[in-house]
Amino acid sequence: MSRWAEIVVTRSRWVLAIVLLVVLFAGAWGVGIFGKLTGTGYYDPNSEAVEVEQIIYENFGSQAADIIALYTAPEGRTVDDIRPDIERTLAEFQDAVPAESIQTYWTAPPPMNQLLLSTDQRSVAASITLGANSGLTAASFPEALDLLEVPGVESQFAGNTVVAIEFTDTLESDLVRSELIAVPITLVLLVFIFGGVIAAAVPVFVGVLAIFSSLATLRLLSNFTEVSSYALNITSLIGLGLAIDYGLFIVSRYREELAAGSDVTSAVKRTMSTAGHTVMFSAALLICAFAGMLVFPQTVLRSLGLGAMAAVLGAAVLSLTAVPALLTMLGHRINAWTWDRETSTRAEARARRFWGGVVRKVVRRPALIAVVITGGLLVLASPLFEARFGEIEYTALPEDSQARAATQTLLDEFPSTGNGATLVLRGENGQAPDSTAVRTVSTEVAKVDGISQTVIVGQESDVVVLQGLYAQGVDGTARASEITGELRALDVPDGTELLVGGGRALVDDANQAVSDSLPWMITIMVLSTLVLLFLAFGSVALPIKAVLMAALSLAATFGVLTWVFQLGHGASWLHVVPAAMEPTFVVLILAVVFGLSTDYEVFLMSRMMEARAAGATTVEAVEYGIARTGRVVTAAALLLIVVTGAFTISGLSIMRFLGVGMIVALIVDATIVRMLLVPSLVKLMGEANWWAPAWMKRVHAKVGLGH
């Protein structure tokens, strides 16, 4: 770091110019990611349900309806009266947009055609499967829906692709709105934190560069893997938030060095060897946290993990290049454009007195503080016993969403959505299963409670596909999952293989894959954190305490999320429909909060170690560390709350879940845990905080990273 600081100080203009050119060109190229995002990748590619989907696709082509057009006859007319208009519209659509299949109430074979007529017989549905050669893109899709409008007839559009594209469009508009809100508010807060415009502008400037960097990263990733629509928002805002936080830490330390009497060159070098070193180490911890997401089989989780890792790396690189270069060029002008040159100094002095007073009160009653806070956080965590995994449903769309309204109409007014268990029967040695075996399985499936009827969908080569349609009220309930298990447990005739899939099975298999992989993710995060923190601090106790504090923050956060979003307490205030937690976002919050928790621990413990190295006692080191980091850590958390809290204004309830989760986690961790619980535990542990076996001390002396 010293060598790099020397380069930045002597060649600051070149460093800044190169960074700007690279990032701006990369960002311009990265804008192309907007046409490459996908709404897929949530399922386990190794699961039985996905195997069923692949078998059906290979033998029969795509069977999932991309568009379900709902047509309601005007008052005084019947569905047969509007049939000519509907069929003419569908024929014109087929000419303009080649589709694999279009089925209506009048053309689908019985009994499937009855699923396309509403219970009051005033509406009909057209099931449209586009296929791979339709030529439609996300941008041209709305025009295709316009072609399906029947003049004089109420037309609504549901279906997998319709819902997925509305999700993507909402996310892209949310990103722009979030950044337009978050960046100005962040700048205003930084002006008050620093007491000056120039000092505030440096972290925000680097944060904006981080957005361009994130776009380029996602565009690059899209050449190798699917990139989820959610990755755009999450990667951009994580990059923005961390770049601002890192910039805050570095600028704060630089001003502290200037205030202590250092010249500009010495202040930059000292800042880079302390705060810069800590930023680099912090980024390594966060990257390790997100690396745990790579163990999951779902491409959406891996793309989020890779995107987040790249966002962290980009934020750190920009903070260690552009920020020190700017500081060198600005020199003492970092304190310019302020209403009072002493404002920042007085604010820092007040903060040190405040946090110093807090920590002195904490260390006088450490046991009481530790017990009360731990007990309170465990109470917050208690709803976790009722937590369960679910899926992202159409109700996550905004209340005024046309796709959401159409899907609700489909569920309310049609006898069945056509959903159910999809069964594939295969014979041995490439032979089709005999008719007796098919009848036997079909009869047994129909006997399962919750299955209304069994339909033979098709036969090709050695494959027969059956559909066990759900009875009314089964779809979307726990019973649907139980049916999948019961069907997979059926005894089938010799020489016949039975595979069970369908929408519910896809979700359940994906959730099970998350549950199976979660311990591996946690193991990677914990072990890497323990190793890195030991290399930094040379202590056994401090890394273990950091991991336990992160676990406590996470438990409290997910307890609150379960209480609100699943159990429904206060859900109406957020305009969300209570539902089981979607595992993708549970995993993401787990990685982010764990990384940030250990991140703040590093900033706090680094200042404690400085005091300890200067000969301070444990209590003195605690007071020194809290007094000097209390203001900057809480300010960093506040800035991240603004940035990630922008998710709460999203039209998607799942993004509100993420936003509320981050707000709760940051408040709990940066204040209650970091500023109260940690110093109480450090005081209780005394000299044990710094203990390690002799052989580990020798290892640390040789390969330790310093603090």
Disulfide bonds with the S-S distance in Angstrom:
none
